[in-house]
């Protein structure tokens, strides 16, 4: 399998770019081909799809987009072109957040996705993207990371914690104790306690 390619952009097409990798041209289907500049060296994480009638490379700027793409392929009814179209409209981090929060409305607004497919995506992937999301957490926010670990140790689910993350981070806490207290208050309030 071809895990990544790095080469000079030689051709930009409506759905793909052609990269010159040591004299060999690889056509890679990408989310937004027109953002790539001819003559520029580009690195892409790739998914190498092998079918009976074709071999296709799909490329991604970030490993998170690649991971979301491969997870989407495991959902019944979602093919490679649909998954790529989804990522074109909604970057991987936003899609992971939408799936974890069960945001069917956002998912069904994506190309090729109806209510049934959106619900299936949430059903199949909710709770499975937490490790991917953690990799995307900014290194500059260790207070949130420690707070999240403490709350998970207390039995709270990751998708529940994602729903309060922004409010806690926006408050600008400098200590884990303060953020943890606020988090427990928010969670209690949501549970009607």
N, CA, C and O of each residue as an XYZ file, in Angstrom:
772
protein
N       0.834     -1.191      0.000
C       0.000      0.000      0.000
C       0.876      1.251      0.000
O       1.975      1.260      0.555
N       0.375      2.283     -0.622
C       1.093      3.557     -0.665
C       0.550      4.424      0.467
O      -0.594      4.875      0.413
N       1.373      4.658      1.496
C       0.930      5.373      2.693
C       1.013      6.885      2.541
O       0.222      7.611      3.143
N       1.963      7.367      1.744
C       2.069      8.805      1.489
C       2.855      9.019      0.208
O       3.572      8.134     -0.260
N       2.705     10.207     -0.344
C       3.525     10.609     -1.493
C       4.019     12.028     -1.252
O       3.330     12.856     -0.655
N       5.210     12.279     -1.723
C       5.760     13.630     -1.680
C       6.386     13.898     -3.028
O       7.265     13.166     -3.482
N       5.921     14.954     -3.657
C       6.439     15.266     -4.976
C       6.031     16.657     -5.417
O       5.382     17.404     -4.684
N       6.429     16.979     -6.636
C       6.143     18.295     -7.200
C       4.805     18.242     -7.926
O       4.562     17.344     -8.733
N       3.950     19.196     -7.639
C       2.652     19.265     -8.322
C       2.906     19.654     -9.781
O       3.441     20.725    -10.065
N       2.517     18.776    -10.692
C       2.708     19.037    -12.128
C       1.403     19.425    -12.816
O       1.398     20.257    -13.723
N       0.289     18.815    -12.381
C      -1.009     19.066    -13.011
C      -2.069     19.208    -11.920
O      -2.078     18.455    -10.946
N      -2.959     20.183    -12.096
C      -4.108     20.329    -11.207
C      -5.356     20.082    -12.043
O      -5.602     20.782    -13.026
N      -6.143     19.082    -11.649
C      -7.372     18.724    -12.352
C      -8.568     19.047    -11.462
O      -8.382     19.357    -10.285
N      -9.794     18.984    -11.990
C     -10.971     19.337    -11.183
C     -11.141     18.518     -9.896
O     -11.694     19.027     -8.921
N     -10.678     17.261     -9.873
C     -10.857     16.440     -8.677
C      -9.547     15.877     -8.128
O      -9.542     15.190     -7.107
N      -8.437     16.169     -8.805
C      -7.180     15.546     -8.401
C      -5.982     16.424     -8.748
O      -6.092     17.426     -9.455
N      -4.838     16.004     -8.221
C      -3.566     16.615     -8.609
C      -2.645     15.487     -9.062
O      -2.787     14.344     -8.627
N      -1.712     15.816     -9.929
C      -0.705     14.842    -10.355
C       0.622     15.284     -9.772
O       1.105     16.383    -10.045
N       1.209     14.397     -8.954
C       2.492     14.689     -8.319
C       3.603     13.946     -9.045
O       3.483     12.755     -9.330
N       4.681     14.657     -9.341
C       5.876     14.067     -9.935
C       6.753     13.584     -8.786
O       7.347     14.386     -8.065
N       6.829     12.257     -8.622
C       7.664     11.669     -7.578
C       8.813     10.952     -8.276
O       8.662      9.825     -8.747
N       9.956     11.616     -8.336
C      11.150     11.065     -8.994
C      10.871     10.606    -10.427
O      11.295      9.525    -10.837
N      10.162     11.431    -11.171
C       9.906     11.143    -12.575
C       8.681     10.291    -12.850
O       8.399      9.990    -14.009
N       7.949      9.895    -11.826
C       6.722      9.116    -12.004
C       5.556      9.979    -11.541
O       5.593     10.540    -10.446
N       4.519     10.089    -12.375
C       3.362     10.914    -12.033
C       2.291     10.112    -11.331
O       1.779      9.136    -11.878
N       1.947     10.521    -10.116
C       0.882      9.876     -9.355
C      -0.324     10.800     -9.331
O      -0.235     11.942     -8.882
N      -1.471     10.289     -9.827
C      -2.704     11.071     -9.730
C      -3.327     10.782     -8.373
O      -3.592      9.631     -8.028
N      -3.558     11.854     -7.602
C      -4.103     11.715     -6.256
C      -5.378     12.545     -6.163
O      -5.356     13.750     -6.414
N      -6.487     11.905     -5.802
C      -7.755     12.607     -5.634
C      -7.742     13.287     -4.265
O      -7.467     12.653     -3.246
N      -8.042     14.581     -4.259
C      -7.954     15.395     -3.037
C      -9.227     16.214     -2.848
O     -10.053     16.333     -3.753
N      -9.360     16.778     -1.642
C     -10.564     17.560     -1.316
C     -10.684     18.835     -2.143
O     -11.748     19.109     -2.699
N      -9.621     19.610     -2.231
C      -9.668     20.895     -2.935
C      -8.423     21.039     -3.802
O      -7.435     21.640     -3.377
N      -8.465     20.484     -5.027
C      -7.263     20.473     -5.862
C      -6.709     21.864     -6.177
O      -5.505     22.028     -6.373
N      -7.596     22.867     -6.224
C      -7.149     24.193     -6.657
C      -6.337     24.936     -5.605
O      -5.808     26.013     -5.880
N      -6.230     24.372     -4.398
C      -5.376     25.029     -3.395
C      -3.907     24.648     -3.590
O      -3.023     25.279     -3.011
N      -3.642     23.626     -4.396
C      -2.265     23.203     -4.657
C      -1.692     23.984     -5.830
O      -2.383     24.225     -6.821
N      -0.449     24.372     -5.717
C       0.201     25.199     -6.737
C       1.159     24.368     -7.589
O       1.962     23.592     -7.069
N       1.059     24.544     -8.902
C       1.947     23.841     -9.818
C       3.391     24.264     -9.531
O       3.691     25.447     -9.370
N       4.275     23.263     -9.472
C       5.687     23.508     -9.213
C       6.075     23.439     -7.743
O       7.260     23.482     -7.412
N       5.087     23.332     -6.859
C       5.369     23.303     -5.417
C       5.490     21.863     -4.929
O       4.715     20.994     -5.331
N       6.473     21.617     -4.054
C       6.614     20.291     -3.442
C       5.502     20.115     -2.416
O       5.279     20.979     -1.568
N       4.804     18.980     -2.506
C       3.642     18.720     -1.654
C       3.740     17.323     -1.046
O       4.167     16.372     -1.701
N       3.335     17.222      0.220
C       3.300     15.940      0.927
C       1.838     15.613      1.216
O       1.103     16.455      1.731
N       1.417     14.399      0.887
C       0.041     13.972      1.147
C       0.022     12.579      1.777
O       0.705     11.668      1.311
N      -0.776     12.423      2.851
C      -1.067     11.092      3.369
C      -2.031     10.477      2.368
O      -2.942     11.157      1.897
N      -1.852      9.212      2.036
C      -2.700      8.633      0.993
C      -3.385      7.348      1.433
O      -2.869      6.567      2.232
N      -4.570      7.173      0.870
C      -5.307      5.921      0.993
C      -5.286      5.294     -0.398
O      -5.756      5.895     -1.364
N      -4.741      4.087     -0.493
C      -4.582      3.390     -1.768
C      -5.724      2.390     -1.908
O      -5.733      1.341     -1.263
N      -6.680      2.730     -2.757
C      -7.843      1.864     -2.961
C      -7.585      0.958     -4.155
O      -7.297      1.434     -5.253
N      -7.691     -0.346     -3.938
C      -7.485     -1.318     -5.021
C      -8.801     -2.037     -5.252
O      -9.337     -2.701     -4.365
N      -9.312     -1.885     -6.482
C     -10.537     -2.585     -6.869
C     -10.236     -3.418     -8.105
O      -9.155     -3.320     -8.686
N     -11.182     -4.222     -8.492
C     -10.998     -5.104     -9.643
C     -10.688     -4.315    -10.916
O      -9.886     -4.746    -11.744
N     -11.331     -3.158    -11.060
C     -11.201     -2.390    -12.294
C     -10.312     -1.149    -12.181
O     -10.100     -0.459    -13.178
N      -9.791     -0.851    -10.991
C      -8.993      0.378    -10.857
C      -8.181      0.397     -9.565
O      -8.515     -0.268     -8.584
N      -7.101      1.182     -9.596
C      -6.338      1.511     -8.397
C      -6.380      3.026     -8.270
O      -6.055      3.740     -9.219
N      -6.777      3.517     -7.111
C      -6.955      4.954     -6.933
C      -6.262      5.404     -5.663
O      -6.286      4.705     -4.650
N      -5.636      6.587     -5.721
C      -5.033      7.200     -4.541
C      -5.880      8.387     -4.113
O      -6.242      9.232     -4.931
N      -6.194      8.441     -2.819
C      -6.883      9.583     -2.233
C      -5.893     10.240     -1.277
O      -5.283      9.558     -0.454
N      -5.728     11.570     -1.379
C      -4.711     12.251     -0.586
C      -5.271     13.249      0.400
O      -6.324     13.846      0.176
N      -4.538     13.426      1.520
C      -4.981     14.293      2.614
C      -3.799     15.067      3.182
O      -2.695     14.536      3.299
N      -4.043     16.327      3.532
C      -3.002     17.170      4.112
C      -2.664     16.766      5.541
O      -1.519     16.900      5.972
N      -3.656     16.270      6.280
C      -3.432     15.924      7.684
C      -3.740     14.452      7.920
O      -4.537     13.840      7.208
N      -3.094     13.908      8.928
C      -3.348     12.517      9.275
C      -4.757     12.347      9.831
O      -5.359     11.282      9.695
N      -5.281     13.401     10.459
C      -6.645     13.317     10.989
C      -7.655     13.149      9.854
O      -8.552     12.311      9.945
N      -7.518     13.938      8.787
C      -8.430     13.792      7.643
C      -8.345     12.375      7.065
O      -9.359     11.783      6.694
N      -7.116     11.843      6.994
C      -6.918     10.481      6.506
C      -7.655      9.477      7.402
O      -8.353      8.590      6.910
N      -7.491      9.627      8.721
C      -8.132      8.708      9.674
C      -9.654      8.766      9.580
O     -10.319      7.730      9.579
N     -10.204      9.977      9.501
C     -11.662     10.128      9.390
C     -12.138      9.474      8.096
O     -13.147      8.769      8.090
N     -11.419      9.704      7.010
C     -11.761      9.119      5.710
C     -11.831      7.594      5.803
O     -12.803      6.985      5.353
N     -10.796      6.978      6.388
C     -10.779      5.511      6.460
C     -11.893      4.990      7.367
O     -12.453      3.926      7.103
N     -12.221      5.721      8.428
C     -13.317      5.293      9.307
C     -14.654      5.404      8.573
O     -15.517      4.538      8.717
N     -14.823      6.469      7.785
C     -16.076      6.639      7.040
C     -16.298      5.495      6.048
O     -17.436      5.102      5.791
N     -15.209      4.965      5.495
C     -15.335      3.866      4.528
C     -15.914      2.603      5.162
O     -16.450      1.742      4.465
N     -15.805      2.497      6.479
C     -16.339      1.326      7.182
C     -17.843      1.435      7.461
O     -18.460      0.484      7.942
N     -18.424      2.594      7.158
C     -19.858      2.792      7.374
C     -20.605      2.309      6.129
O     -20.264      2.674      5.004
N     -21.619      1.490      6.348
C     -22.406      0.938      5.235
C     -22.982      2.075      4.390
O     -23.606      3.002      4.907
N     -22.759      1.981      3.084
C     -23.320      2.956      2.157
C     -22.423      4.151      1.876
O     -22.777      4.997      1.054
N     -21.260      4.248      2.541
C     -20.340      5.363      2.295
C     -19.148      4.852      1.495
O     -18.373      4.020      1.966
N     -19.019      5.365      0.282
C     -17.888      4.999     -0.559
C     -16.802      6.060     -0.497
O     -16.957      7.089      0.160
N     -15.705      5.797     -1.189
C     -14.546      6.693     -1.150
C     -14.877      8.092     -1.684
O     -14.466      9.094     -1.099
N     -15.616      8.157     -2.787
C     -15.917      9.478     -3.362
C     -16.849     10.284     -2.459
O     -16.703     11.500     -2.339
N     -17.812      9.600     -1.820
C     -18.710     10.292     -0.893
C     -17.936     10.786      0.317
O     -18.126     11.921      0.754
N     -17.052      9.933      0.871
C     -16.251     10.320      2.039
C     -15.362     11.518      1.705
O     -15.206     12.424      2.524
N     -14.780     11.522      0.506
C     -13.927     12.649      0.096
C     -14.759     13.920     -0.058
O     -14.328     15.003      0.339
N     -15.952     13.785     -0.637
C     -16.836     14.952     -0.787
C     -17.244     15.501      0.574
O     -17.350     16.715      0.745
N     -17.475     14.616      1.545
C     -17.824     15.048      2.895
C     -16.687     15.859      3.509
O     -16.919     16.910      4.107
N     -15.455     15.365      3.358
C     -14.292     16.055      3.928
C     -13.995     17.369      3.204
O     -13.368     18.265      3.770
N     -14.441     17.479      1.964
C     -14.265     18.733      1.237
C     -15.073     19.837      1.896
O     -14.615     20.976      1.993
N     -16.280     19.501      2.353
C     -17.169     20.490      2.974
C     -16.955     20.639      4.482
O     -17.264     21.683      5.057
N     -16.424     19.588      5.122
C     -16.283     19.588      6.589
C     -14.952     18.943      6.962
O     -14.818     17.724      6.849
N     -13.961     19.725      7.403
C     -12.649     19.164      7.756
C     -12.761     18.083      8.840
O     -13.727     18.048      9.602
N     -11.762     17.213      8.890
C     -11.770     16.067      9.798
C     -12.069     16.392     11.241
O     -12.855     15.689     11.876
N     -11.458     17.450     11.785
C     -11.673     17.796     13.201
C     -13.135     18.153     13.452
O     -13.710     17.746     14.461
N     -13.739     18.915     12.531
C     -15.144     19.294     12.677
C     -16.062     18.078     12.534
O     -17.069     17.954     13.231
N     -15.688     17.184     11.612
C     -16.516     15.996     11.415
C     -16.446     15.078     12.635
O     -17.466     14.533     13.059
N     -15.256     14.905     13.198
C     -15.111     14.076     14.399
C     -15.959     14.643     15.530
O     -16.616     13.895     16.255
N     -15.944     15.962     15.680
C     -16.729     16.615     16.725
C     -18.223     16.382     16.481
O     -18.969     16.071     17.410
N     -18.650     16.533     15.233
C     -20.066     16.342     14.896
C     -20.504     14.909     15.175
O     -21.601     14.684     15.687
N     -19.665     13.950     14.845
C     -20.006     12.536     15.065
C     -20.077     12.246     16.562
O     -21.012     11.597     17.030
N     -19.090     12.727     17.309
C     -19.070     12.468     18.752
C     -20.251     13.128     19.465
O     -20.760     12.599     20.453
N     -20.683     14.288     18.958
C     -21.810     14.993     19.579
C     -23.158     14.550     19.005
O     -24.206     15.027     19.438
N     -23.127     13.627     18.022
C     -24.364     13.135     17.418
C     -25.089     14.191     16.605
O     -26.319     14.206     16.556
N     -24.331     15.079     15.964
C     -24.908     16.190     15.203
C     -25.359     15.716     13.814
O     -24.682     15.955     12.814
N     -26.494     15.053     13.776
C     -27.041     14.505     12.526
C     -27.351     15.631     11.542
O     -27.193     15.463     10.333
N     -27.792     16.776     12.061
C     -28.142     17.908     11.196
C     -26.942     18.351     10.355
O     -27.079     18.565      9.150
N     -25.760     18.492     10.984
C     -24.565     18.885     10.242
C     -24.191     17.804      9.241
O     -23.886     18.107      8.087
N     -24.211     16.548      9.667
C     -23.803     15.450      8.783
C     -24.713     15.333      7.563
O     -24.231     15.101      6.455
N     -26.032     15.493      7.755
C     -26.936     15.343      6.605
C     -26.853     16.536      5.648
O     -27.376     16.473      4.535
N     -26.201     17.619      6.074
C     -26.018     18.761      5.179
C     -24.841     18.541      4.217
O     -24.634     19.332      3.297
N     -24.081     17.477      4.430
C     -22.917     17.189      3.583
C     -23.353     16.488      2.302
O     -24.377     15.805      2.290
N     -22.577     16.652      1.208
C     -22.967     16.064     -0.080
C     -23.102     14.539     -0.025
O     -22.231     13.839      0.491
N     -24.208     14.052     -0.567
C     -24.436     12.615     -0.660
C     -24.909     11.953      0.623
O     -25.008     10.728      0.688
N     -25.205     12.754      1.650
C     -25.608     12.193      2.938
C     -27.033     12.611      3.273
O     -27.355     13.798      3.324
N     -27.872     11.618      3.497
C     -29.251     11.881      3.923
C     -29.378     11.590      5.410
O     -28.390     11.317      6.090
N     -30.605     11.653      5.901
C     -30.853     11.424      7.328
C     -30.421     10.012      7.728
O     -29.790      9.826      8.769
N     -30.759      9.022      6.904
C     -30.440      7.625      7.217
C     -28.921      7.419      7.289
O     -28.417      6.796      8.224
N     -28.201      7.948      6.296
C     -26.733      7.805      6.284
C     -26.099      8.545      7.449
O     -25.174      8.030      8.078
N     -26.582      9.742      7.744
C     -26.043     10.519      8.856
C     -26.225      9.770     10.173
O     -25.311      9.714     10.995
N     -27.402      9.200     10.365
C     -27.677      8.434     11.587
C     -26.784      7.196     11.661
O     -26.312      6.825     12.736
N     -26.558      6.560     10.508
C     -25.698      5.368     10.462
C     -24.257      5.725     10.808
O     -23.577      4.962     11.495
N     -23.788      6.877     10.338
C     -22.426      7.332     10.647
C     -22.270      7.519     12.152
O     -21.297      7.053     12.745
N     -23.230      8.198     12.763
C     -23.174      8.423     14.216
C     -23.221      7.083     14.944
O     -22.442      6.855     15.870
N     -24.121      6.202     14.536
C     -24.271      4.894     15.181
C     -22.975      4.085     15.102
O     -22.552      3.485     16.091
N     -22.349      4.071     13.926
C     -21.149      3.253     13.723
C     -19.880      3.860     14.309
O     -18.993      3.127     14.746
N     -19.778      5.193     14.324
C     -18.498      5.814     14.687
C     -18.465      6.561     16.014
O     -17.382      6.876     16.508
N     -19.612      6.850     16.600
C     -19.617      7.610     17.854
C     -18.856      6.835     18.928
O     -19.096      5.647     19.141
N     -17.939      7.523     19.599
C     -17.122      6.909     20.637
C     -15.839      6.295     20.121
O     -14.964      5.930     20.905
N     -15.716      6.174     18.785
C     -14.528      5.548     18.205
C     -13.519      6.571     17.686
O     -12.442      6.203     17.217
N     -13.868      7.852     17.770
C     -12.981      8.890     17.241
C     -12.269      9.661     18.339
O     -11.552     10.622     18.060
N     -12.462      9.249     19.579
C     -11.902      9.983     20.706
C     -10.385     10.022     20.635
O      -9.781     11.064     20.889
N      -9.759      8.898     20.292
C      -8.291      8.868     20.231
C      -7.787      9.787     19.129
O      -6.735     10.411     19.275
N      -8.520      9.877     18.037
C      -8.127     10.776     16.949
C      -8.258     12.219     17.418
O      -7.377     13.039     17.161
N      -9.360     12.534     18.107
C      -9.556     13.897     18.594
C      -8.481     14.290     19.589
O      -8.016     15.430     19.585
N      -8.087     13.366     20.431
C      -7.057     13.686     21.437
C      -5.759     14.093     20.776
O      -5.061     14.980     21.269
N      -5.423     13.448     19.653
C      -4.195     13.792     18.949
C      -4.256     15.220     18.417
O      -3.225     15.863     18.223
N      -5.467     15.708     18.183
C      -5.632     17.051     17.641
C      -5.667     18.135     18.711
O      -5.603     19.321     18.389
N      -5.770     17.740     19.990
C      -5.819     18.737     21.058
C      -4.506     19.506     21.063
O      -3.424     18.925     20.968
N      -4.623     20.803     21.173
C      -3.443     21.631     21.155
C      -2.555     21.279     22.340
O      -3.025     21.092     23.463
N      -1.236     21.193     22.054
C      -0.278     20.880     23.102
C      -0.305     21.975     24.159
O       0.016     21.710     25.318
N      -0.679     23.196     23.793
C      -0.698     24.321     24.710
C      -1.842     24.288     25.719
O      -2.015     25.253     26.463
N      -2.634     23.207     25.773
C      -3.737     23.164     26.723
C      -3.673     21.914     27.612
O      -4.577     21.078     27.578
N      -2.610     21.792     28.400
C      -2.483     20.624     29.282
C      -3.531     20.605     30.388
O      -3.848     19.536     30.910
N      -4.080     21.774     30.762
C      -5.092     21.837     31.819
C      -6.327     21.044     31.377
O      -6.866     20.251     32.149
N      -6.778     21.261     30.121
C      -7.941     20.519     29.621
C      -7.639     19.027     29.556
O      -8.478     18.212     29.939
N      -6.459     18.658     29.080
C      -6.119     17.239     28.942
C      -6.175     16.534     30.302
O      -6.720     15.436     30.411
N      -5.613     17.166     31.334
C      -5.616     16.559     32.667
C      -7.030     16.519     33.250
O      -7.412     15.552     33.909
N      -7.794     17.572     33.000
C      -9.181     17.600     33.475
C      -9.984     16.488     32.810
O     -10.750     15.789     33.473
N      -9.811     16.327     31.515
C     -10.533     15.294     30.780
C     -10.174     13.906     31.319
O     -11.053     13.065     31.506
N      -8.893     13.669     31.565
C      -8.471     12.373     32.100
C      -9.122     12.115     33.466
O      -9.577     11.006     33.745
N      -9.161     13.150     34.311
C      -9.768     13.010     35.641
C     -11.255     12.685     35.528
O     -11.763     11.825     36.247
N     -11.952     13.376     34.618
C     -13.390     13.138     34.449
C     -13.669     11.746     33.880
O     -14.636     11.094     34.272
N     -12.827     11.298     32.966
C     -12.998      9.947     32.422
C     -12.763      8.909     33.510
O     -13.432      7.876     33.539
N     -11.808      9.181     34.412
C     -11.547      8.268     35.534
C     -12.765      8.193     36.462
O     -12.995      7.182     37.125
N     -13.537      9.284     36.494
C     -14.765      9.304     37.313
C     -15.949      8.646     36.595
O     -17.038      8.529     37.157
N     -15.724      8.218     35.348
C     -16.762      7.488     34.625
C     -17.504      8.266     33.549
O     -18.432      7.731     32.942
N     -17.123      9.514     33.297
C     -17.800     10.293     32.253
C     -17.303      9.853     30.880
O     -16.121      9.569     30.693
N     -18.228      9.802     29.928
C     -17.884      9.392     28.563
C     -17.280     10.559     27.784
O     -17.620     11.722     28.002
N     -16.374     10.210     26.868
C     -15.649     11.228     26.111
C     -16.576     12.131     25.311
O     -16.344     13.338     25.235
N     -17.639     11.559     24.702
C     -18.526     12.412     23.896
C     -19.296     13.404     24.770
O     -19.637     14.494     24.310
N     -19.573     13.041     26.025
C     -20.215     13.975     26.961
C     -19.265     15.114     27.284
O     -19.675     16.271     27.372
N     -17.995     14.780     27.460
C     -16.994     15.791     27.815
C     -16.739     16.756     26.659
O     -16.462     17.936     26.877
N     -16.836     16.251     25.434
C     -16.617     17.134     24.280
C     -17.650     18.251     24.244
O     -17.377     19.344     23.746
N     -18.836     17.973     24.774
C     -19.901     18.985     24.741
C     -19.638     20.155     25.699
O     -20.220     21.226     25.528
N     -18.769     19.966     26.704
C     -18.464     21.060     27.639
C     -17.057     21.621     27.440
O     -16.676     22.604     28.077
N     -16.298     20.996     26.564
C     -14.888     21.372     26.367
C     -14.720     22.843     26.019
O     -13.921     23.536     26.649
N     -15.455     23.330     25.031
C     -15.273     24.705     24.571
C     -15.547     25.714     25.687
O     -14.790     26.666     25.878
N     -16.643     25.492     26.420
C     -16.991     26.412     27.507
C     -15.881     26.453     28.563
O     -15.535     27.521     29.069
N     -15.336     25.291     28.887
C     -14.266     25.234     29.892
C     -12.985     25.903     29.395
O     -12.326     26.632     30.137
N     -12.643     25.647     28.135
C     -11.423     26.245     27.591
C     -11.565     27.754     27.453
O     -10.613     28.496     27.693
N     -12.750     28.206     27.067
C     -12.968     29.652     26.908
C     -12.853     30.386     28.244
O     -12.528     31.573     28.275
N     -13.123     29.676     29.356
C     -13.043     30.297     30.674
C     -11.598     30.606     31.072
O     -11.355     31.422     31.961
N     -10.647     29.952     30.413
C      -9.230     30.264     30.616
C      -8.652     29.836     31.951
O      -7.820     30.542     32.521
N      -9.078     28.698     32.453
C      -8.561     28.210     33.737
C      -7.073     27.886     33.635
O      -6.608     27.351     32.628
N      -6.333     28.220     34.697
C      -4.908     27.920     34.725
C      -4.606     26.714     35.593
O      -3.505     26.168     35.529
N      -5.580     26.281     36.417
C      -5.334     25.094     37.248
C      -6.379     24.026     36.942
O      -7.529     24.324     36.622
N      -5.942     22.779     37.052
C      -6.819     21.642     36.797
C      -7.959     21.616     37.823
O      -9.103     21.317     37.481
N      -7.634     21.934     39.087
C      -8.658     21.915     40.143
C      -9.831     22.835     39.814
O     -10.988     22.440     39.953
N      -9.533     24.065     39.378
C     -10.599     25.026     39.058
C     -11.444     24.532     37.892
O     -12.673     24.572     37.938
N     -10.758     24.060     36.833
C     -11.482     23.583     35.654
C     -12.313     22.351     36.008
O     -13.441     22.206     35.535
N     -11.769     21.474     36.828
C     -12.475     20.261     37.217
C     -13.745     20.599     38.010
O     -14.797     19.999     37.791
N     -13.637     21.562     38.929
C     -14.808     21.989     39.711
C     -15.908     22.521     38.793
O     -17.077     22.154     38.918
N     -15.507     23.392     37.869
C     -16.470     23.967     36.924
C     -17.091     22.866     36.055
O     -18.295     22.878     35.800
N     -16.267     21.921     35.606
C     -16.757     20.828     34.762
C     -17.791     20.001     35.501
O     -18.825     19.646     34.935
N     -17.520     19.692     36.762
C     -18.471     18.891     37.550
C     -19.786     19.639     37.763
O     -20.860     19.037     37.760
N     -19.691     20.966     37.948
C     -20.914     21.770     38.076
C     -21.721     21.734     36.778
O     -22.939     21.558     36.809
N     -21.048     21.899     35.646
C     -21.738     21.868     34.353
C     -22.404     20.514     34.120
O     -23.558     20.445     33.696
N     -21.671     19.446     34.399
C     -22.207     18.112     34.179
C     -23.388     17.823     35.100
O     -24.361     17.190     34.689
N     -23.303     18.284     36.336
C     -24.413     18.098     37.285
C     -25.641     18.857     36.808
O     -26.760     18.350     36.878
N     -25.424     20.087     36.319
C     -26.537     20.922     35.853
C     -27.225     20.261     34.651
O     -28.451     20.290     34.545
N     -26.440     19.667     33.752
C     -27.013     19.008     32.571
C     -27.779     17.748     32.940
O     -28.705     17.343     32.238
N     -27.380     17.130     34.054
C     -28.081     15.931     34.506
C     -29.250     16.271     35.436
O     -29.902     15.377     35.976
N     -29.509     17.570     35.617
C     -30.636     18.005     36.422
C     -30.427     17.857     37.917
O     -31.386     17.742     38.681
N     -29.157     17.859     38.333
C     -28.864     17.705     39.768
C     -28.777     19.074     40.409
O     -28.539     19.178     41.613
